[in-house]
Amino acid sequence: MEFLFAGLNHHTAPVGVREKFAVPEGAMSSVARELAALEGIGEAVVVSTCNRVEFYATAEDPVRGQEALRRYIETRSGEPLGEAFVRRLGTESVRHLFRVVCGLDSMVLGETEILGQVKKAYQASHEGGTTARYLNKLFQRAFNVAKEVRTKTNITRGSVSIGSVAVELAEKIFGRLEKCTVMILGAGETSEMTAGALRARGVKAIFVANRSYENAVVLAAKMNGRAIHFDEWAREFHEVDILIGSTAAPHHVVTKEKLAPVMRTRCDRPLFCIDLAVPRDFEPEVNKIDGVYLYDIDHLERVSEDSKSVRRQEMVACEEIIERHVTEFQAWVDGSWAQAVAFSAAVSGGEPERART
């Protein structure tokens, strides 16, 4: 048995490439089921966020498994994997997952949202029946690693979320935020965290627009804001200073054609747009409109570089913890595989094969 990994992220591909391979949150379980049903694949988990699209799987024959994984991803997306996709095998797959959940592979070094996102993705796959002995053990160990890293290091010190980076940018544009009004398009977890960070800095009001009005009501209540119907967001726009896009729409929600006429009525009042969606909610040409400052997920990464220096000092301690867990986990895999092979040989009456590592 071997662990397989294939994926791309903000390190290897810009958002324009990532959005072509993105898996909607509601589809991750069904995609994992399709993947696990392939000949050559055993278990499967799919993780898709604004910064990464990753496929974890197991296979008894790693060559056949990797090929099946490649064909599936290319067929589903209609795009060749190309150099942006990284493929790992065995221990390298394990190490990669451990680094991801600890926030060491994140845009904002040490950020904590990724752990919750991976937990949710794993739970979706687990409930869909695509995880068993090996991936269950792998992901449970990964969550334990993340907990130890957070407890024993200072990697999470400082601005450790996309929301906090967005707040820093907003303050550079507007100064103090007490007079600013925020509108959120979408009611997902990332929207909530970003809006919460802005609310903590004292923004005046928050509007929430979502295709499911009920979900908009729920998030608006948490933010002490007001829910509006999605098709009415442009009517409320004259009051908005900060516009956050984080929908699951497969196309641009905010276009230059739609936004330009509204901006002409705002009397030189700037608009700060934060596009957290993949695929993107904002048409890139929006940034050409006078008074509009558009930042997508890749722009936020460049801004976050300024706050990484302190947390980089913690990297050595984090990597040491991860390497210890990688070694322990690989020892469990080797022992578990050896037991499985010996049992199979005993049942069949043959000699046990030497366990692969």
C-alpha positions in Angstrom: 0.0 0.0 0.0 1.3 3.5 -0.9 0.0 7.0 -0.2 -0.5 9.1 -3.3 -0.8 12.9 -3.6 -1.4 15.2 -6.5 -2.2 18.9 -6.2 -1.5 22.5 -6.9 -1.6 25.6 -4.7 -0.7 29.3 -4.5 3.0 28.4 -4.6 2.8 26.5 -7.9 -0.1 28.2 -9.8 -1.8 31.6 -10.0 -5.5 31.9 -9.2 -6.4 31.8 -12.9 -5.0 28.3 -13.1 -6.3 27.1 -9.7 -9.8 28.0 -10.5 -9.9 25.7 -13.5 -9.3 22.7 -11.2 -11.3 23.9 -8.1 -13.9 21.5 -6.6 -17.0 23.2 -5.0 -17.3 22.4 -1.3 -20.6 20.5 -1.9 -18.9 18.3 -4.5 -15.8 17.2 -2.7 -17.5 14.1 -1.3 -18.8 13.0 -4.7 -15.5 13.7 -6.4 -13.8 11.6 -3.7 -16.2 8.8 -4.4 -15.5 8.9 -8.1 -11.8 8.8 -7.4 -12.0 5.9 -5.0 -14.1 3.9 -7.5 -11.3 4.0 -10.1 -9.3 0.9 -10.8 -6.0 1.1 -9.0 -7.2 3.5 -6.3 -8.2 2.4 -2.8 -9.2 5.3 -0.4 -9.5 9.0 -1.4 -9.9 12.5 0.1 -10.3 15.7 -1.8 -9.3 19.1 -0.4 -10.2 22.3 -2.3 -9.9 25.8 -0.9 -9.2 29.2 -2.4 -5.4 28.5 -2.3 -5.2 24.8 -3.1 -6.7 21.8 -4.8 -5.4 18.5 -3.5 -6.1 14.9 -4.0 -5.0 12.3 -1.5 -5.3 8.5 -2.2 -4.0 5.1 -1.5 -3.0 2.4 -4.0 -1.3 -1.0 -3.8 0.4 -0.3 -7.1 1.7 3.3 -7.0 2.4 3.5 -10.7 -1.1 2.4 -11.7 -2.5 4.6 -8.9 -0.7 7.7 -10.0 -1.7 7.2 -13.6 -5.4 6.7 -12.6 -5.2 9.8 -10.5 -3.7 11.9 -13.4 -6.3 10.7 -15.9 -9.2 11.4 -13.6 -8.1 15.0 -12.8 -7.5 15.8 -16.4 -10.8 14.3 -17.5 -12.7 16.1 -14.8 -11.2 19.5 -15.4 -10.6 19.3 -19.2 -7.1 20.6 -18.5 -3.7 18.9 -18.6 -2.0 18.7 -15.2 1.1 20.6 -16.4 4.0 21.7 -14.3 1.8 23.4 -11.7 0.6 20.1 -10.3 2.9 18.5 -7.8 2.8 14.7 -7.3 4.2 13.0 -4.3 4.4 9.4 -3.1 4.6 7.6 0.2 6.4 9.5 3.0 6.5 12.7 0.9 2.7 12.7 0.7 2.5 12.2 4.5 4.9 15.1 5.2 3.1 17.4 2.8 -0.3 16.8 4.6 1.3 17.4 8.0 2.8 20.7 6.8 -0.4 21.8 5.2 -2.6 21.4 8.4 0.1 23.1 10.5 -0.1 26.2 8.2 3.5 25.9 7.0 2.4 25.6 3.4 -0.1 28.5 3.6 -0.2 31.9 2.0 -0.2 33.4 5.5 2.4 31.4 7.3 0.9 29.7 10.4 -2.7 30.5 9.5 -5.3 28.5 11.3 -8.2 28.3 8.9 -6.6 25.6 6.8 -6.9 23.1 9.6 -10.7 23.5 9.8 -10.9 23.3 6.0 -9.0 20.1 5.8 -11.0 18.6 8.7 -14.2 19.5 6.8 -12.9 17.9 3.6 -11.8 14.8 5.4 -15.2 14.5 7.2 -17.0 14.8 3.8 -14.9 12.0 2.4 -15.2 9.9 5.5 -19.0 10.2 5.6 -19.0 9.4 1.8 -17.3 6.1 2.6 -14.0 6.8 0.7 -11.7 6.6 3.7 -10.7 3.5 5.7 -7.8 2.2 7.7 -5.0 4.1 6.1 -6.4 7.6 5.3 -8.3 7.6 8.6 -5.1 7.0 10.4 -3.2 9.5 8.3 -5.7 12.4 8.7 -6.2 11.7 12.4 -2.4 11.9 12.9 -2.2 15.1 10.9 -4.8 16.8 13.1 -2.7 15.7 16.2 0.4 17.1 14.6 -1.3 20.5 14.1 -2.4 20.6 17.7 1.1 19.9 19.0 2.6 22.5 16.7 0.1 25.2 17.8 0.7 24.2 21.5 4.5 24.0 21.5 5.5 26.8 19.0 4.6 30.5 18.3 3.9 29.9 14.6 0.4 31.3 15.0 1.6 34.6 16.5 0.6 37.8 14.6 -1.6 38.1 11.5 -2.4 34.5 10.7 -5.4 34.7 8.4 -6.5 36.1 5.1 -9.0 38.1 7.1 -6.3 39.8 9.1 -4.3 40.6 5.9 -7.5 42.1 4.3 -8.0 44.3 7.4 -4.5 45.6 7.2 -5.1 46.5 3.5 -8.4 48.2 4.3 -6.7 50.3 7.0 -4.1 51.5 4.5 -6.8 52.7 2.1 -9.3 54.1 4.6 -7.3 54.7 7.8 -9.7 54.0 10.7 -12.6 51.8 9.7 -15.3 53.1 12.0 -17.1 54.9 9.2 -16.8 52.1 6.6 -19.6 49.8 5.5 -18.9 46.3 4.3 -20.9 44.1 1.9 -20.3 40.4 1.7 -21.3 38.4 -1.4 -21.5 34.8 -0.2 -22.0 33.4 3.3 -19.2 30.8 3.6 -16.6 30.3 6.3 -13.9 32.5 4.6 -16.4 35.4 4.2 -17.4 35.0 7.9 -13.8 35.1 9.1 -12.9 38.1 7.0 -16.0 40.0 8.0 -15.4 39.1 11.6 -11.9 40.6 11.4 -13.3 43.8 9.9 -16.0 43.9 12.5 -13.4 43.6 15.3 -11.8 46.8 13.9 -15.1 48.6 14.3 -16.6 48.9 10.8 -19.9 50.8 10.9 -22.2 48.2 9.2 -22.2 44.9 7.4 -24.5 43.8 4.6 -24.7 40.1 3.6 -26.0 39.0 0.2 -26.2 35.3 -0.6 -28.1 33.2 -3.1 -29.6 31.3 -0.2 -31.3 34.2 1.7 -31.6 32.0 4.8 -27.9 31.6 5.0 -27.4 35.3 4.5 -29.7 35.9 7.5 -27.7 33.5 9.7 -24.4 35.2 8.9 -25.8 38.7 9.2 -27.1 37.8 12.6 -23.6 36.7 13.7 -22.1 40.0 12.4 -24.9 42.2 13.8 -25.5 43.1 10.2 -28.4 43.1 7.6 -29.2 40.4 5.1 -30.2 41.3 1.6 -31.4 39.2 -1.3 -28.6 38.4 -3.7 -30.2 40.0 -6.8 -30.6 43.2 -4.9 -27.0 43.8 -3.8 -26.3 46.4 -6.5 -29.2 48.6 -5.2 -27.6 48.8 -1.7 -24.2 49.6 -3.2 -24.1 53.4 -2.8 -23.3 52.9 0.9 -20.6 50.3 0.5 -16.9 51.0 1.1 -15.5 47.4 1.2 -16.9 44.6 -1.0 -16.0 41.0 -0.3 -16.6 38.3 -2.8 -16.6 34.7 -1.6 -19.4 32.9 -3.5 -19.3 29.5 -5.1 -20.4 30.9 -8.5 -18.7 29.3 -11.5 -18.5 32.7 -13.2 -17.8 36.4 -12.4 -20.4 37.9 -10.2 -19.0 41.5 -10.3 -18.1 42.7 -13.7 -16.8 46.0 -15.0 -20.0 46.5 -17.0 -22.1 46.2 -13.8 -19.8 48.2 -11.5 -18.7 51.1 -13.6 -22.1 52.9 -13.7 -22.4 52.6 -9.9 -19.0 54.0 -9.3 -19.8 57.1 -11.4 -22.4 58.0 -8.8 -20.1 57.8 -5.8 -18.4 61.2 -6.0 -14.7 60.0 -5.8 -15.5 57.7 -2.9 -13.0 54.7 -3.1 -14.2 51.1 -3.2 -12.0 48.3 -1.7 -12.7 44.9 -3.3 -11.5 41.6 -1.8 -11.9 38.6 -4.0 -11.6 35.5 -1.9 -13.4 33.2 -4.3 -11.9 30.5 -6.6 -13.2 30.7 -9.3 -12.9 34.4 -8.9 -16.1 36.5 -8.2 -14.6 39.7 -9.7 -13.8 40.2 -13.3 -10.1 41.4 -13.4 -11.0 44.4 -15.5 -12.9 45.8 -12.5 -9.5 47.1 -11.3 -9.3 49.5 -14.2 -12.3 51.5 -12.9 -11.2 54.8 -11.2 -11.5 54.5 -7.5 -11.6 50.7 -7.3 -8.9 48.8 -5.5 -9.2 45.1 -6.3 -7.2 42.5 -4.5 -7.6 38.8 -5.3 -6.2 35.9 -3.2 -2.8 36.1 -4.9 -2.5 39.8 -4.2 -3.1 39.1 -0.5 -0.3 36.6 -0.5 2.2 39.3 -1.5 0.9 41.6 1.2 1.2 38.9 3.8 5.0 38.6 3.1 5.6 41.6 5.4 4.3 39.7 8.5 6.1 36.4 8.0 9.5 37.2 9.4 8.6 36.6 13.1 6.9 33.3 12.4 9.7 32.1 10.1 11.9 31.9 13.2 9.5 29.2 14.5 9.8 27.0 11.4 12.7 24.9 12.7 10.8 23.9 15.8 7.7 23.1 13.7 9.6 21.0 11.2 11.2 19.0 14.0 7.8 18.1 15.4 6.6 17.2 11.9 9.6 15.0 11.1 9.1 13.1 14.4 5.5 12.4 13.5 6.4 11.4 9.9 8.9 8.9 11.2 6.4 7.4 13.7 3.6 7.3 11.2 5.8 5.6 8.6 6.8 3.0 11.2 3.1 2.3 11.8 2.4 1.9 8.1 5.3 -0.5 7.6 4.2 -2.6 10.5 0.6 -2.5 9.5 1.4 -3.5 5.9 3.7 -6.3 7.0 0.9 -7.7 9.2 -1.6 -7.5 6.4 0.7 -9.3 4.0 1.5 -12.0 6.5 -2.1 -12.5 7.3 -3.0 -12.8 3.6 -0.2 -15.3 3.1 -1.3 -17.4 6.1 -4.9 -17.5 4.7 -3.8 -18.5 1.3 -1.2 -21.0 2.6 1.7 -19.3 1.0 4.9 -17.7 2.2 4.5 -14.0 3.3 6.0 -11.5 0.9 8.4 -8.9 2.2 6.5 -5.8 3.1 7.1 -2.7 0.9 8.0 0.6 2.4 
